[in-house]
Amino acid sequence: QDVSPMRFYTALGAGVGNLLIGIVYPFLMYLMIAVTGVYFVFLMWQRRKILWRALIGLGIAFAIPAPLFVYYQIVLVTNPVFRQWNTQATTLSPHPIHFVLTYTPLLVFAVLTWRLDPTRRRALVFLWIWVIVVALLLYAPITQQRRFVEGVQVPLAILAAVGLCEVVLPRLTRTRVFVALSQRPDYSMAGLQCLTIVFIIALASIASLYIWISSVVLLGFVQPYPLFRPTLELQAMDWLRANTNSNDAVLSSYWTGSFIPARAGNRVFVGHLYETIHFDEKRAATEKFFDAATDDVSRLTLLRDYGIAYVFWGRAERDLGAFDPERAPYLERVFANEEARIYRVRVQ
């Protein structure tokens, strides 16, 4: 609450940090403002007065990134591409039971901090406000709900550690079992506490261990497509990089189009879920293109309207339908191997 240079530099550093977060992960600014705002209100209620110096510090911290977010808002309102992107970039939260099951090991010990003395509890208020604000934002009426779970494990882990070390362990050390074991020649109370912590961490890590083993089996032995791609398909994409311009648009399935920009550098008709404008419509149009029942007039219209330069035909495209590009007079095969083919579009 003083006006020392250190307080000013702290607010200035916070402002620069907020600016960097705004560049890397702008959605988290909602969380930053909500958590610090609620905590500031709590401090004013606790002290029964307006904390002007703290308010000035908050003003500095959020004034620095403010121009960037004003620019973001202007772009989202005035630019039709970014406006559509903002509409379809929806990441809603799953059913609350998923979060409850995920964070139960931490919550069990975190709630025990309310058994501490009032002074110690007040020191943890900021962490609880962080957790509660995240819980509210996860189901707020906004499209970026799930993104706010980022980082919530930090306050939960601190609260759980405090609950374990300051509530659970002191009570365990007074039990008959711990007292009896600590009196044995090769045991000590400190060693038993460390053993308890290790056991709790190992128990809470079972789910993570299961996921890790499943991932190892999946990646090391199953190697599913399209996570793992045939070498011949990669050779086709390498041909695109070597023989086409990066502005040449490629028509392919969603799974192929999600990988071509990274491997070949080309633009694609349908690719990343959120980075493809009108994704649902374009994915449906792609599936219709590779359907054998679609007439050539519809295919030509799609190729012409979107300026498609090449058509990629591999495993994922064959799965969409029985369309044979070899029979299309408006497609010229320019690359082929046993796994994939590439056709140049010839549309007048």
C-alpha positions as CSV (number, residue, x, y, z in Angstrom):
1,Q,0.0,0.0,0.0
2,D,3.0,2.4,0.0
3,V,4.1,4.5,-3.0
4,S,7.7,3.2,-3.1
5,P,9.4,2.8,-6.5
6,M,9.4,-0.9,-5.9
7,R,5.6,-0.9,-5.9
8,F,5.6,1.1,-9.2
9,Y,8.1,-1.3,-10.8
10,T,6.1,-4.3,-9.7
11,A,2.9,-2.8,-11.3
12,L,5.0,-2.0,-14.4
13,G,6.3,-5.6,-14.6
14,A,2.8,-7.0,-14.2
15,G,1.7,-4.8,-17.1
16,V,4.5,-6.1,-19.3
17,G,3.6,-9.6,-18.2
18,N,0.0,-9.0,-19.1
19,L,1.0,-7.6,-22.5
20,L,3.0,-10.8,-23.2
21,I,0.1,-13.0,-22.2
22,G,-2.1,-10.9,-24.5
23,I,0.2,-11.7,-27.4
24,V,0.6,-15.4,-26.6
25,Y,-2.7,-16.4,-25.1
26,P,-5.1,-13.4,-25.1
27,F,-8.1,-15.4,-23.7
28,L,-6.4,-15.6,-20.3
29,M,-6.9,-11.9,-19.9
30,Y,-10.5,-12.5,-18.8
31,L,-9.1,-14.7,-16.0
32,M,-6.4,-12.2,-15.0
33,I,-8.9,-9.4,-14.7
34,A,-11.5,-11.5,-12.9
35,V,-9.2,-12.9,-10.4
36,T,-7.4,-9.7,-9.5
37,G,-10.6,-7.8,-9.6
38,V,-12.4,-10.1,-7.2
39,Y,-9.4,-10.2,-4.9
40,F,-9.2,-6.4,-4.9
41,V,-12.9,-6.2,-3.9
42,F,-12.2,-8.8,-1.1
43,L,-9.4,-6.7,0.3
44,M,-11.5,-3.5,0.3
45,W,-14.4,-5.4,2.0
46,Q,-11.9,-6.8,4.6
47,R,-10.4,-3.4,5.4
48,R,-13.6,-1.4,4.9
49,K,-12.1,1.2,2.7
50,I,-11.1,2.0,-0.9
51,L,-7.5,1.0,-1.5
52,W,-6.5,3.8,-3.9
53,R,-2.8,2.9,-4.2
54,A,-3.6,-0.7,-5.0
55,L,-6.2,0.5,-7.5
56,I,-3.6,2.7,-9.2
57,G,-1.3,-0.3,-9.4
58,L,-4.0,-2.4,-11.0
59,G,-4.7,0.4,-13.4
60,I,-1.0,0.5,-14.5
61,A,-0.9,-3.3,-14.8
62,F,-3.9,-3.4,-17.1
63,A,-3.4,-0.1,-18.9
64,I,-0.2,-1.3,-20.6
65,P,-1.9,-4.2,-22.5
66,A,-5.2,-2.3,-23.1
67,P,-4.3,-0.9,-26.5
68,L,-3.5,-4.4,-27.8
69,F,-6.9,-5.6,-26.7
70,V,-8.7,-2.6,-28.1
71,Y,-7.0,-3.5,-31.4
72,Y,-8.1,-7.1,-31.1
73,Q,-11.7,-6.0,-30.6
74,I,-11.6,-3.7,-33.5
75,V,-10.3,-6.4,-35.8
76,L,-12.9,-9.0,-34.6
77,V,-15.7,-6.5,-35.3
78,T,-14.5,-5.1,-38.6
79,N,-12.7,-7.9,-40.3
80,P,-15.2,-10.5,-41.7
81,V,-12.6,-13.3,-41.7
82,F,-11.6,-12.8,-38.0
83,R,-15.3,-12.3,-37.1
84,Q,-16.1,-15.7,-38.6
85,W,-13.1,-17.2,-36.9
86,N,-14.1,-15.9,-33.6
87,T,-17.6,-17.3,-34.1
88,Q,-16.5,-20.8,-34.9
89,A,-13.5,-21.0,-32.5
90,T,-15.7,-22.5,-29.8
91,T,-14.2,-24.5,-27.0
92,L,-17.0,-25.4,-24.6
93,S,-16.4,-27.2,-21.4
94,P,-17.4,-30.8,-20.9
95,H,-19.8,-32.0,-18.2
96,P,-18.6,-30.8,-14.7
97,I,-18.1,-34.4,-13.6
98,H,-15.0,-34.6,-15.9
99,F,-13.3,-31.7,-14.0
100,V,-14.4,-33.1,-10.6
101,L,-12.9,-36.5,-11.3
102,T,-9.7,-34.9,-12.7
103,Y,-9.1,-32.6,-9.8
104,T,-10.5,-34.7,-6.9
105,P,-7.0,-35.7,-5.5
106,L,-6.1,-32.1,-5.2
107,L,-9.5,-30.9,-4.0
108,V,-9.6,-33.5,-1.2
109,F,-6.6,-31.9,0.5
110,A,-7.3,-28.4,-0.6
111,V,-10.6,-28.2,1.2
112,L,-8.8,-29.2,4.4
113,T,-7.1,-25.8,4.5
114,W,-10.4,-24.4,5.9
115,R,-9.5,-26.2,9.1
116,L,-6.5,-23.9,9.6
117,D,-6.6,-20.9,11.9
118,P,-8.2,-17.7,10.4
119,T,-4.9,-15.9,9.9
120,R,-3.5,-18.8,7.8
121,R,-6.8,-19.1,5.9
122,R,-6.7,-15.4,4.9
123,A,-3.2,-15.9,3.4
124,L,-4.8,-18.5,1.0
125,V,-7.8,-16.4,0.0
126,F,-6.2,-15.3,-3.3
127,L,-5.6,-19.0,-4.3
128,W,-9.2,-19.9,-3.5
129,I,-10.5,-16.9,-5.5
130,W,-8.4,-18.1,-8.5
131,V,-10.0,-21.6,-8.3
132,I,-13.5,-20.3,-7.8
133,V,-13.2,-17.8,-10.7
134,V,-12.0,-20.5,-13.0
135,A,-14.9,-22.7,-12.0
136,L,-17.3,-19.9,-12.9
137,L,-15.6,-19.1,-16.2
138,L,-15.6,-22.7,-17.3
139,Y,-19.4,-22.5,-17.6
140,A,-19.9,-18.8,-18.3
141,P,-22.0,-17.9,-21.4
142,I,-18.9,-17.4,-23.6
143,T,-17.5,-19.5,-26.4
144,Q,-13.9,-20.0,-24.9
145,Q,-15.0,-21.8,-21.7
146,R,-12.6,-24.7,-21.7
147,R,-9.5,-22.5,-22.2
148,F,-9.8,-21.1,-18.7
149,V,-8.8,-24.4,-17.1
150,E,-5.2,-23.5,-18.2
151,G,-3.1,-23.1,-15.1
152,V,-5.7,-23.9,-12.4
153,Q,-3.6,-26.8,-11.3
154,V,-1.1,-24.2,-9.8
155,P,-3.4,-22.8,-7.0
156,L,-4.9,-26.2,-6.5
157,A,-1.5,-27.9,-6.0
158,I,-0.4,-25.2,-3.6
159,L,-3.7,-25.5,-1.6
160,A,-3.4,-29.3,-1.6
161,A,0.2,-29.2,-0.4
162,V,-0.8,-26.9,2.4
163,G,-3.7,-29.1,3.4
164,L,-1.5,-32.2,3.4
165,C,1.4,-30.7,5.2
166,E,-0.4,-28.5,7.7
167,V,-3.5,-30.5,8.4
168,V,-3.2,-34.2,7.4
169,L,0.4,-34.9,8.4
170,P,0.3,-33.3,11.9
171,R,-2.8,-35.4,12.7
172,L,-1.3,-38.6,11.4
173,T,1.8,-38.1,13.5
174,R,-0.4,-38.2,16.6
175,T,-2.0,-41.5,15.7
176,R,-0.9,-44.6,17.5
177,V,0.3,-46.3,14.3
178,F,2.7,-43.4,13.5
179,V,3.9,-43.1,17.1
180,A,4.6,-46.8,17.3
181,L,6.4,-47.0,14.0
182,S,8.5,-43.9,14.7
183,Q,9.9,-45.7,17.8
184,R,11.2,-48.6,15.8
185,P,15.0,-48.5,15.2
186,D,14.9,-47.9,11.4
187,Y,12.0,-45.5,11.4
188,S,11.6,-41.8,12.2
189,M,8.6,-39.5,12.2
190,A,10.1,-37.3,9.4
191,G,10.7,-40.5,7.3
192,L,7.1,-41.6,7.8
193,Q,5.8,-38.3,6.7
194,C,7.9,-38.4,3.5
195,L,6.7,-41.9,2.9
196,T,3.1,-40.8,3.3
197,I,3.6,-38.0,0.8
198,V,5.2,-40.3,-1.7
199,F,2.4,-42.8,-1.3
200,I,-0.3,-40.1,-1.9
201,I,1.5,-38.7,-5.0
202,A,1.8,-42.3,-6.4
203,L,-1.8,-43.0,-5.7
204,A,-2.9,-39.8,-7.4
205,S,-0.7,-40.5,-10.4
206,I,-2.4,-43.8,-11.3
207,A,-4.7,-42.2,-13.8
208,S,-1.7,-40.3,-15.4
209,L,0.3,-43.6,-15.5
210,Y,-2.6,-45.3,-17.3
211,I,-2.8,-42.5,-19.9
212,W,1.0,-42.6,-20.3
213,I,1.1,-46.4,-20.8
214,S,-1.9,-46.2,-23.2
215,S,-0.1,-43.5,-25.2
216,V,3.1,-45.6,-25.4
217,V,1.1,-48.6,-26.6
218,L,-0.8,-46.6,-29.1
219,L,2.2,-44.7,-30.5
220,G,4.7,-47.5,-30.3
221,F,2.8,-50.5,-31.5
222,V,-0.6,-49.5,-33.0
223,Q,0.6,-46.4,-34.8
224,P,-2.9,-45.4,-36.1
225,Y,-3.5,-43.4,-39.3
226,P,-3.5,-40.4,-39.7
227,L,-1.4,-39.8,-36.6
228,F,1.2,-42.0,-38.4
229,R,1.3,-41.6,-42.1
230,P,2.8,-43.9,-44.8
231,T,6.1,-42.8,-46.2
232,L,4.7,-42.8,-49.7
233,E,2.0,-40.3,-48.7
234,L,4.7,-38.1,-47.2
235,Q,6.6,-38.3,-50.5
236,A,3.5,-37.0,-52.3
237,M,3.4,-34.0,-49.9
238,D,7.1,-33.4,-50.4
239,W,6.4,-33.3,-54.2
240,L,4.0,-30.5,-53.5
241,R,6.6,-28.5,-51.6
242,A,9.2,-29.0,-54.3
243,N,7.0,-28.4,-57.4
244,T,4.2,-26.0,-56.4
245,N,3.8,-22.5,-55.1
246,S,2.8,-22.1,-51.5
247,N,-0.2,-20.1,-52.7
248,D,-1.5,-23.0,-54.8
249,A,-4.6,-24.3,-53.0
250,V,-5.0,-28.0,-52.5
251,L,-8.3,-29.9,-52.2
252,S,-8.1,-33.0,-49.9
253,S,-9.9,-34.6,-47.0
254,Y,-9.9,-32.9,-43.6
255,W,-7.3,-35.3,-42.2
256,T,-4.9,-34.7,-45.2
257,G,-5.6,-31.0,-45.3
258,S,-4.7,-30.7,-41.6
259,F,-1.2,-31.9,-42.4
260,I,-0.4,-30.6,-45.9
261,P,0.3,-27.0,-44.7
262,A,2.9,-28.2,-42.2
263,R,4.6,-30.7,-44.5
264,A,4.2,-29.0,-47.9
265,G,3.5,-25.4,-47.1
266,N,0.5,-25.1,-49.4
267,R,-2.9,-23.5,-48.7
268,V,-5.7,-26.0,-48.3
269,F,-9.4,-25.9,-48.9
270,V,-10.2,-27.5,-45.6
271,G,-7.7,-27.9,-42.8
272,H,-7.5,-27.0,-39.2
273,L,-10.9,-27.0,-37.5
274,Y,-10.7,-23.4,-36.2
275,E,-8.4,-21.9,-38.8
276,T,-10.6,-22.9,-41.8
277,I,-13.3,-20.3,-42.3
278,H,-16.8,-21.9,-42.7
279,F,-15.2,-25.2,-41.7
280,D,-18.4,-27.3,-41.6
281,E,-19.6,-26.2,-45.0
282,K,-16.2,-26.8,-46.6
283,R,-15.8,-30.2,-45.0
284,A,-19.2,-31.2,-46.3
285,A,-18.3,-29.9,-49.8
286,T,-15.1,-31.9,-49.7
287,E,-16.9,-35.1,-48.8
288,K,-19.4,-34.4,-51.6
289,F,-16.6,-33.9,-54.1
290,F,-15.1,-37.4,-53.4
291,D,-18.5,-39.0,-53.5
292,A,-18.9,-41.0,-56.8
293,A,-22.6,-39.9,-57.0
294,T,-21.7,-36.2,-57.3
295,D,-21.9,-34.8,-60.8
296,D,-18.9,-33.2,-62.5
297,V,-20.6,-29.9,-62.9
298,S,-20.7,-29.6,-59.1
299,R,-17.1,-30.6,-58.8
300,L,-16.0,-28.1,-61.5
301,T,-18.0,-25.3,-59.7
302,L,-16.2,-26.0,-56.5
303,L,-12.8,-26.0,-58.1
304,R,-13.4,-22.8,-60.0
305,D,-15.1,-20.9,-57.2
306,Y,-12.3,-21.5,-54.8
307,G,-9.4,-21.4,-57.2
308,I,-8.2,-24.9,-56.4
309,A,-4.9,-25.7,-58.1
310,Y,-4.4,-29.3,-57.1
311,V,-6.4,-32.3,-55.8
312,F,-4.7,-34.7,-53.4
313,W,-6.0,-38.3,-53.6
314,G,-4.7,-40.7,-50.8
315,R,-6.1,-43.1,-48.2
316,A,-8.3,-40.5,-46.4
317,E,-9.8,-39.4,-49.7
318,R,-10.5,-42.9,-50.9
319,D,-12.3,-43.4,-47.6
320,L,-14.7,-40.6,-48.5
321,G,-16.0,-42.1,-51.6
322,A,-15.4,-44.1,-54.8
323,F,-14.7,-41.1,-57.0
324,D,-11.9,-41.9,-59.5
325,P,-9.9,-38.8,-60.5
326,E,-8.4,-40.6,-63.4
327,R,-11.8,-40.4,-65.2
328,A,-12.1,-36.7,-64.7
329,P,-11.0,-34.8,-67.9
330,Y,-10.5,-31.6,-65.8
331,L,-7.8,-33.3,-63.6
332,E,-4.3,-34.0,-64.9
333,R,-2.2,-36.5,-62.9
334,V,1.2,-35.0,-62.1
335,F,2.4,-37.3,-59.3
336,A,1.6,-40.9,-58.4
337,N,2.9,-43.7,-56.3
338,E,1.3,-46.8,-54.6
339,E,-0.2,-44.7,-51.8
340,A,-1.2,-41.3,-53.2
341,R,-1.7,-39.3,-56.3
342,I,-1.7,-35.6,-57.1
343,Y,-3.8,-34.0,-59.9
344,R,-3.4,-30.5,-61.4
345,V,-6.8,-28.8,-62.0
346,R,-7.4,-27.8,-65.6
347,V,-10.4,-25.4,-65.4
348,Q,-10.9,-22.8,-68.1
